[in-house]
């Protein structure tokens, strides 16, 4: 039986409440070793169709058809999704498809960012969802695979001697995603030069985004969001910005104009998650670039700086040594110290747009760039 719209809304509210309520202070969470979550497979994917804007009830969380035209989203028109394989397996794949031609669409390159700045300073753009709110399976856009499908990330299986014997689907072990997580199309985090703010090179991927709205989105869903701010996260000595947004169709979007409008407990929950989730997988801890810290440079990270750093790009080296970074224990529990505001984040996005254009122009000769796929490389 298909759940009613009312019951589904109630479930969404309960899920949101669970995600935003911190179980303890952030300082305490950083000192604890979280228990790994069960790696249960996600619900099976369903069919797909072109999104429309006619009202329809939520029914199947992985089906674009179930979400088509739901009034809680303003979906991009003109595409469908083709799903193969079963969720929870390495065979699972979601490919965007042009609804008119039937040809594959790249989730990274063919979806327009369409960044718009209104007269009041509000910023909106399109985002693509990879991991819905409440999901633990780690789905991501495959930047190096033909057509850039969305697949579940892989985790190496090792024997008692540390030798890799195979791969398994990866899941978050620190609990479910704190929002609809995905990427910003037509952006790129340059792995060959130092980020303009942090001084760390980029992670060679599109910018990451977290939609904190109250409604769970489908994998592969593309819709308008409103910019609020960002966390300047450092992961394995790479800049890994987490752009914080809210679904533009969410009722709260009218009152959320900057990161300062988001409730403190929600910001704490998000910071807590990203400060701990890698450690839960026995990986190096992440850290965050404080808002009060000076930008490393006002120019590195731009296309112009990238051109000047061509020799470094060829070798794949950053333009300077990465500075020290840590989540200071004295500042833990003060999310405002680490969330960059809307206007500062807009500049981060624009630099990543410039670097994306520089990449597609063929200016990068490093192996990291050569491993990436975009439409001009269809013959490869």
C-alpha positions as CSV (number, residue, x, y, z in Angstrom):
1,X,0.0,0.0,0.0
2,X,1.3,3.4,-0.9
3,X,1.7,5.7,2.2
4,X,-0.3,8.8,2.3
5,X,1.3,12.2,1.8
6,X,0.4,13.0,5.4
7,X,2.1,9.9,6.8
8,X,5.2,10.4,4.7
9,X,5.4,14.0,5.9
10,X,5.2,12.8,9.5
11,X,8.0,10.3,8.8
12,X,10.2,13.1,7.3
13,X,9.7,15.3,10.3
14,X,10.7,12.4,12.7
15,X,13.8,11.7,10.6
16,X,14.8,15.4,10.6
17,X,14.4,15.6,14.3
18,X,16.6,12.6,14.8
19,X,19.3,14.1,12.6
20,X,19.5,17.5,14.1
21,X,19.4,16.5,17.8
22,X,23.0,16.1,18.9
23,X,23.5,13.1,21.1
24,X,26.1,15.0,23.1
25,X,28.5,17.9,22.9
26,X,30.8,18.0,19.9
27,X,33.8,17.9,22.2
28,X,32.6,14.7,23.8
29,X,31.9,13.1,20.4
30,X,35.5,13.9,19.2
31,X,36.8,12.0,22.2
32,X,34.7,8.9,21.7
33,X,35.1,6.0,19.3
34,X,31.7,5.7,17.6
35,X,30.2,2.3,17.1
36,X,30.1,1.3,13.4
37,X,26.6,1.1,12.0
38,X,25.2,-2.0,10.5
39,X,26.0,-2.1,6.7
40,X,22.5,-3.1,5.7
41,X,21.7,-2.7,2.0
42,X,19.5,0.2,1.0
43,X,15.9,-0.2,-0.4
44,X,15.7,-1.4,-4.0
45,X,15.6,1.1,-6.7
46,X,12.5,1.6,-8.8
47,X,11.6,2.9,-12.2
48,X,12.2,6.5,-13.5
49,X,10.6,9.1,-15.6
50,X,11.0,12.8,-16.6
51,X,10.4,15.0,-13.6
52,X,7.3,17.3,-13.8
53,X,5.8,19.8,-11.4
54,X,2.3,18.3,-11.0
55,X,1.6,17.3,-7.3
56,X,2.1,13.6,-6.5
57,X,2.5,11.7,-3.3
58,X,5.9,10.5,-2.1
59,X,6.0,6.7,-2.3
60,X,9.3,5.1,-3.4
61,X,12.4,6.9,-2.1
62,X,14.8,5.8,-4.9
63,X,12.4,6.4,-7.8
64,X,12.5,9.6,-9.8
65,X,9.0,8.8,-10.8
66,X,7.8,8.8,-7.2
67,X,9.3,12.2,-6.7
68,X,8.3,13.7,-10.0
69,X,6.7,17.0,-9.5
70,X,6.4,16.7,-5.8
71,X,5.6,20.2,-4.6
72,X,8.6,20.1,-2.2
73,X,11.1,20.3,-5.2
74,X,11.5,22.2,-8.4
75,X,13.2,19.5,-10.5
76,X,15.3,20.2,-13.6
77,X,13.2,19.2,-16.6
78,X,14.2,17.1,-19.6
79,X,16.0,14.1,-18.1
80,X,15.3,10.6,-16.8
81,X,17.3,8.1,-14.8
82,X,18.3,4.6,-15.9
83,X,19.1,2.3,-13.0
84,X,20.9,-1.0,-13.3
85,X,22.0,-3.4,-10.6
86,X,20.8,-3.7,-7.1
87,X,21.4,-1.1,-4.3
88,X,24.0,-2.4,-1.9
89,X,26.1,-4.1,-4.6
90,X,29.0,-2.8,-6.7
91,X,26.8,-3.5,-9.8
92,X,24.4,-0.7,-8.9
93,X,24.5,2.3,-11.3
94,X,22.3,5.3,-11.9
95,X,22.8,7.0,-15.2
96,X,21.1,10.3,-16.2
97,X,19.5,10.1,-19.6
98,X,18.3,12.9,-22.0
99,X,14.5,12.5,-22.1
100,X,14.3,13.7,-25.7
101,X,17.2,11.9,-27.4
102,X,17.7,8.9,-25.1
103,X,21.4,9.5,-24.9
104,X,23.3,9.4,-21.7
105,X,23.9,12.6,-19.7
106,X,26.8,13.3,-17.5
107,X,25.8,14.2,-13.9
108,X,28.9,16.3,-13.7
109,X,29.1,18.0,-17.1
110,X,25.6,18.0,-18.8
111,X,23.6,19.3,-15.8
112,X,23.8,23.1,-15.8
113,X,24.9,24.8,-12.5
114,X,22.9,27.9,-13.5
115,X,24.3,30.0,-10.6
116,X,22.1,33.1,-10.1
117,X,22.6,36.0,-7.7
118,X,19.4,38.0,-7.0
119,X,19.2,41.7,-6.3
120,X,18.9,41.0,-2.5
121,X,22.1,39.0,-2.6
122,X,20.5,35.5,-2.4
123,X,22.2,32.9,-4.4
124,X,20.6,29.9,-6.1
125,X,21.8,27.1,-8.4
126,X,21.2,23.5,-9.4
127,X,22.4,20.6,-7.3
128,X,22.5,16.8,-7.9
129,X,21.7,14.4,-5.1
130,X,23.9,11.3,-4.6
131,X,23.1,10.4,-0.9
132,X,19.5,11.2,0.3
133,X,18.9,12.3,3.9
134,X,19.0,9.4,6.3
135,X,21.0,7.1,3.9
136,X,24.2,5.3,5.0
137,X,25.2,3.9,1.6
138,X,28.0,6.1,0.2
139,X,26.9,6.8,-3.4
140,X,28.9,9.2,-5.5
141,X,29.3,10.5,-9.1
142,X,32.1,8.6,-10.8
143,X,34.3,11.4,-12.2
144,X,36.6,9.0,-14.0
145,X,34.1,6.7,-15.6
146,X,32.5,7.2,-19.0
147,X,29.2,9.1,-18.7
148,X,29.9,9.9,-15.0
149,X,27.2,7.5,-13.5
150,X,26.3,7.5,-9.8
151,X,27.6,4.3,-8.1
152,X,28.3,3.1,-4.6
153,X,31.8,3.8,-3.5
154,X,34.1,0.9,-2.9
155,X,35.9,-0.2,0.3
156,X,39.0,-2.4,0.1
157,X,38.8,-5.8,1.8
158,X,42.1,-6.8,3.4
159,X,43.3,-10.0,4.8
160,X,45.2,-10.5,8.1
161,X,48.4,-9.3,6.5
162,X,46.9,-6.1,5.1
163,X,46.8,-7.3,1.5
164,X,43.8,-6.2,-0.5
165,X,41.7,-9.2,-1.5
166,X,38.7,-7.5,-3.0
167,X,36.2,-4.7,-2.7
168,X,32.9,-4.2,-0.9
169,X,30.2,-1.4,-1.0
170,X,31.1,1.4,1.3
171,X,28.7,2.7,4.0
172,X,29.0,5.6,6.5
173,X,29.8,4.1,9.9
174,X,29.0,7.2,11.9
175,X,25.3,7.2,11.1
176,X,23.2,8.4,8.2
177,X,23.7,11.4,6.0
178,X,22.7,14.7,7.8
179,X,21.0,16.0,4.7
180,X,20.6,15.4,0.9
181,X,24.3,15.1,-0.1
182,X,25.6,15.5,-3.6
183,X,27.7,17.7,-5.9
184,X,27.6,20.9,-7.8
185,X,27.7,20.3,-11.5
186,X,30.2,22.1,-13.7
187,X,32.6,22.8,-10.8
188,X,36.0,21.2,-10.1
189,X,38.3,21.2,-7.0
190,X,41.7,21.7,-8.6
191,X,44.2,19.2,-7.3
192,X,47.2,20.9,-8.9
193,X,47.2,24.2,-7.0
194,X,46.6,25.5,-3.5
195,X,43.1,26.5,-2.6
196,X,42.8,30.3,-2.2
197,X,41.5,30.0,1.3
198,X,43.0,27.0,2.9
199,X,46.3,26.6,1.0
200,X,45.6,22.9,0.5
201,X,45.2,21.5,-3.0
202,X,41.7,20.4,-4.1
203,X,40.4,16.8,-4.1
204,X,40.0,16.5,-7.9
205,X,36.2,16.3,-7.7
206,X,33.1,18.5,-8.1
207,X,32.3,20.7,-5.1
208,X,30.3,18.8,-2.4
209,X,27.0,20.1,-1.2
210,X,24.6,19.3,1.7
211,X,20.9,20.3,1.4
212,X,19.6,20.6,5.0
213,X,15.9,20.9,4.0
214,X,13.2,18.8,5.6
215,X,12.4,16.6,2.6
216,X,14.3,13.5,1.5
217,X,15.3,13.7,-2.2
218,X,15.9,10.8,-4.6
219,X,19.3,9.7,-5.9
220,X,19.9,11.5,-9.2
221,X,17.4,14.3,-8.4
222,X,18.5,17.7,-9.8
223,X,16.7,20.7,-8.3
224,X,17.2,24.4,-7.2
225,X,18.8,25.2,-3.9
226,X,19.6,28.3,-2.0
227,X,23.2,29.0,-0.8
228,X,23.8,29.4,3.0
229,X,27.5,28.9,3.6
230,X,30.2,26.2,3.8
231,X,32.6,24.2,5.9
232,X,36.2,24.5,4.8
233,X,37.0,20.8,5.5
234,X,40.5,19.4,5.0
235,X,40.6,15.6,4.3
236,X,43.9,13.8,3.9
237,X,45.7,17.1,3.2
238,X,43.2,18.1,0.5
239,X,40.6,20.9,0.4
240,X,37.1,19.3,0.5
241,X,34.6,22.1,0.9
242,X,31.1,21.1,2.1
243,X,28.7,23.7,0.7
244,X,25.6,24.1,2.9
245,X,22.3,24.9,1.1
246,X,18.6,24.6,1.5
247,X,16.1,23.4,-1.1
248,X,14.8,26.5,-2.7
249,X,11.2,25.1,-2.5
250,X,11.4,24.4,1.2
251,X,9.2,26.6,3.4
252,X,12.3,27.5,5.5
253,X,14.1,28.8,2.4
254,X,12.2,32.1,2.7
255,X,13.8,32.8,6.2
256,X,17.2,31.2,5.7
257,X,19.4,33.7,3.9
258,X,22.8,32.9,5.4
259,X,24.4,30.3,7.6
260,X,23.7,32.4,10.7
261,X,20.0,31.7,10.2
262,X,20.4,27.9,10.6
263,X,19.7,26.7,14.2
264,X,22.8,26.1,16.2
265,X,21.9,22.5,17.0
266,X,21.7,21.7,13.3
267,X,25.1,23.2,12.6
268,X,26.5,21.3,15.5
269,X,25.1,18.0,14.3
270,X,26.6,18.6,10.8
271,X,30.0,19.6,12.2
272,X,30.0,16.7,14.6
273,X,29.4,14.2,11.7
274,X,32.1,15.5,9.4
275,X,34.6,15.7,12.3
276,X,34.1,12.0,13.1
277,X,33.0,10.0,10.1
278,X,36.4,9.3,8.7
279,X,37.8,8.2,12.0
280,X,34.8,5.8,12.3
281,X,36.2,4.1,9.2
282,X,39.7,4.0,10.7
283,X,40.9,6.7,8.4
284,X,42.8,9.9,9.2
285,X,40.7,12.5,11.0
286,X,39.4,15.5,9.1
287,X,39.9,19.1,10.2
288,X,38.3,22.5,9.4
289,X,39.7,25.9,8.2
290,X,38.5,28.5,10.7
291,X,36.6,31.5,9.5
292,X,39.0,33.8,11.4
293,X,42.1,32.4,9.8
294,X,43.4,34.6,7.0
295,X,43.1,33.3,3.4
296,X,46.4,31.8,2.2
297,X,46.3,33.9,-0.9
298,X,43.7,36.0,-2.8
299,X,44.6,34.6,-6.2
300,X,45.6,30.9,-6.1
301,X,42.8,28.6,-7.0
302,X,41.7,30.7,-10.0
303,X,42.1,29.9,-13.6
304,X,44.7,32.6,-14.1
305,X,46.8,31.3,-11.2
306,X,46.4,27.8,-12.7
307,X,47.8,28.9,-16.0
308,X,50.8,30.4,-14.2
309,X,51.3,27.1,-12.4
310,X,51.3,25.0,-15.5
311,X,54.6,23.3,-14.6
312,X,53.2,22.3,-11.3
313,X,50.0,21.1,-12.8
314,X,52.0,18.8,-15.1
315,X,53.7,17.2,-12.2
316,X,50.6,17.2,-10.1
317,X,52.1,19.2,-7.3
318,X,50.4,22.0,-5.3
319,X,51.9,25.5,-5.6
320,X,52.9,25.6,-2.0
321,X,53.3,23.5,1.1
322,X,50.0,22.8,2.9
323,X,49.7,24.7,6.2
324,X,48.8,23.1,9.5
325,X,45.1,22.6,10.2
326,X,43.2,21.3,13.2
327,X,39.8,21.5,14.9
328,X,41.1,23.2,18.1
329,X,39.7,21.7,21.3
330,X,39.3,25.2,22.6
331,X,36.9,26.0,19.7
332,X,35.0,22.8,19.7
333,X,31.3,23.4,20.2
334,X,31.4,26.8,18.4
335,X,30.2,26.0,14.9
336,X,30.2,29.7,14.0
337,X,34.0,29.5,14.1
338,X,34.1,27.1,11.1
339,X,31.1,27.9,8.9
340,X,32.0,30.4,6.2
341,X,29.1,32.7,5.3
342,X,27.1,32.9,2.1
343,X,29.2,35.6,0.4
344,X,32.5,34.0,1.2
345,X,31.2,30.7,-0.1
346,X,30.0,32.3,-3.3
347,X,33.6,33.3,-4.1
348,X,34.6,29.7,-3.4
349,X,32.1,28.4,-5.9
350,X,33.1,30.9,-8.5
351,X,36.7,29.9,-8.3
352,X,35.7,26.3,-8.7
353,X,33.7,27.2,-11.8
354,X,36.8,28.9,-13.2
355,X,38.9,25.9,-12.5
356,X,36.3,23.7,-14.1
357,X,36.5,25.7,-17.3
358,X,40.3,25.7,-17.2
359,X,40.2,21.9,-16.9
360,X,37.8,21.4,-19.9
361,X,40.0,23.7,-22.0
362,X,42.7,21.1,-21.8
363,X,45.1,23.1,-19.7
364,X,45.8,20.4,-17.1
365,X,48.4,17.8,-17.9
366,X,48.7,15.9,-14.6
367,X,47.7,12.3,-14.3
368,X,44.9,13.3,-11.9
369,X,43.3,15.3,-14.7
370,X,43.9,12.8,-17.4
371,X,42.0,10.2,-15.4
372,X,38.9,12.3,-15.4
373,X,36.1,11.9,-18.0
374,X,34.1,14.6,-19.8
375,X,32.1,14.6,-23.0
376,X,35.0,15.8,-25.3
377,X,36.7,12.5,-24.3
378,X,33.9,10.3,-25.6
379,X,36.4,8.3,-27.8
380,X,38.5,7.4,-24.8
